[in-house]
Amino acid sequence: MKQNYLLLLLSLFLVNCNSRNSAVSLSSIGLERKQIAQNFAETFLKKCSNKDYSEIAGFNISKRFQLKLSSDSIKKTCERIDRINGKGTVEKLVSVHTPNSPKNFLDVFNFKIKQEKIQRQYYLHLGMYRDQNYVELPFYISTDENYYETVRKKYYKK
């Protein structure tokens, strides 16, 4: 009886640990959602290249993300991007991932971006709620196509 119980617990553990996120088919994402995410990413990078640090308007932005988009923080982020990578432009949407738990509330759009100073491939990750298309964190640039892989590498170093 104990062996069956332990086997059941082990199998449940392995099933739940299989993957923390899953890819969402690009064809299942609506054109409007893709356009909003791409427009936001392009707007932010354009502000950086023009050294325009005014607040971003014209998008539904979550309150949590809005707090991080003050003029000072935009300036700081843009200066960091410019110092490390140079001016960037959005090339295309390559993938969308969603966390498996909790499910169906946030998608992370992964855009391939072209950098002025660096030839290595970089991706811009942008979160968007499925409810009313609110732009949300993460807003992050990394070399991994999947944002969740970046987080895994960063926090689960062996």
C-alpha positions in Angstrom: 0.0 0.0 0.0 2.8 2.4 0.9 4.6 1.6 -2.4 1.4 2.4 -4.4 1.0 5.7 -2.5 4.6 6.7 -3.1 4.4 5.7 -6.8 1.2 7.9 -7.1 2.9 10.9 -5.5 6.0 10.5 -7.6 4.0 10.3 -10.8 1.9 13.4 -9.9 5.1 15.3 -9.1 6.7 14.3 -12.4 3.5 15.2 -14.4 3.3 18.7 -12.7 7.0 19.4 -13.2 7.0 18.5 -16.9 6.8 22.0 -18.1 6.0 25.4 -16.5 5.0 27.0 -19.8 3.7 26.1 -23.2 3.9 27.6 -26.6 0.8 29.1 -28.1 0.3 28.8 -31.8 0.8 32.1 -33.7 -2.3 31.3 -35.8 -4.5 31.1 -32.6 -3.4 34.6 -31.5 -5.7 37.3 -33.0 -4.3 39.8 -35.4 -5.3 42.7 -33.1 -3.3 41.3 -30.2 -0.3 40.7 -32.3 -0.6 44.3 -33.7 -0.9 45.8 -30.2 2.1 44.0 -28.9 4.2 44.8 -31.9 3.2 48.5 -31.9 4.1 48.8 -28.2 7.5 47.2 -28.7 8.2 49.4 -31.7 7.0 52.5 -29.9 9.3 51.9 -26.9 12.3 51.2 -29.1 11.6 54.2 -31.3 11.4 56.4 -28.2 14.8 55.1 -27.1 16.3 55.8 -30.5 14.8 59.3 -30.6 15.8 59.9 -26.9 12.1 60.8 -26.2 11.6 59.8 -22.6 8.0 60.9 -22.3 5.4 58.5 -21.0 3.9 56.1 -23.4 0.3 56.8 -24.3 -2.3 55.1 -26.5 -2.1 51.6 -25.0 -3.9 49.8 -22.3 -1.1 49.3 -19.8 -1.6 47.5 -16.5 -1.1 49.5 -13.3 1.9 47.4 -12.2 3.7 48.1 -15.5 2.5 51.7 -15.6 4.4 52.3 -12.3 7.6 51.2 -14.1 7.0 53.4 -17.1 7.7 56.8 -15.6 9.9 59.2 -17.6 12.9 58.5 -15.4 12.7 54.8 -15.7 12.1 54.9 -19.5 15.3 57.1 -19.7 17.3 54.7 -17.6 16.1 51.6 -19.5 16.8 53.3 -22.9 20.3 54.4 -21.8 21.0 50.8 -20.7 19.7 49.3 -24.0 21.7 51.9 -26.0 24.9 51.4 -24.0 24.8 47.6 -24.3 23.1 46.8 -27.6 22.8 50.0 -29.5 19.6 51.1 -31.2 17.2 48.3 -31.8 14.3 47.6 -34.2 11.7 44.9 -34.0 12.0 42.4 -36.9 9.1 40.0 -36.3 7.1 38.1 -33.8 8.6 34.6 -33.5 6.7 32.9 -30.7 4.2 33.3 -27.9 4.3 31.4 -24.6 1.9 31.2 -21.7 2.5 29.9 -18.2 0.8 26.5 -17.5 -0.2 27.6 -14.0 -2.2 29.8 -13.5 -3.6 29.2 -16.9 -4.9 31.5 -19.6 -4.4 35.0 -18.3 -1.1 36.2 -19.7 0.8 35.6 -22.9 4.4 36.5 -23.4 5.1 37.7 -26.9 8.7 37.1 -28.1 9.9 39.4 -30.8 13.2 39.0 -32.8 15.0 42.4 -32.6 17.9 43.7 -34.6 20.6 45.5 -32.6 23.0 48.1 -33.9 26.1 47.1 -32.0 25.7 43.4 -31.5 25.3 40.8 -34.2 24.2 38.1 -31.8 20.4 37.4 -31.9 18.3 39.1 -29.2 14.6 38.8 -28.3 12.3 41.3 -26.7 9.7 39.7 -24.4 6.5 41.5 -23.7 3.6 40.3 -21.6 0.0 40.9 -22.5 -3.1 40.0 -20.6 -5.8 38.1 -22.5 -8.5 40.2 -20.9 -8.8 43.5 -22.8 -5.3 43.3 -24.2 -3.5 45.1 -21.3 0.2 45.3 -21.8 2.0 43.9 -18.8 5.4 42.8 -17.5 7.7 41.1 -18.5 9.3 43.7 -20.7 12.7 42.2 -21.1 15.5 41.7 -23.7 17.5 38.5 -23.7 19.3 36.0 -26.0 16.7 33.3 -25.4 13.6 33.1 -27.6 11.5 31.9 -24.7 11.3 34.3 -21.7 10.6 31.5 -19.3 13.9 29.8 -20.3 15.7 33.1 -19.5 14.1 33.1 -16.1 14.9 29.5 -15.5 18.6 30.1 -16.4 18.7 33.2 -14.2 17.1 31.8 -11.1 17.8 28.1 -11.3 21.6 28.1 -11.9 23.3 24.8 -11.0 
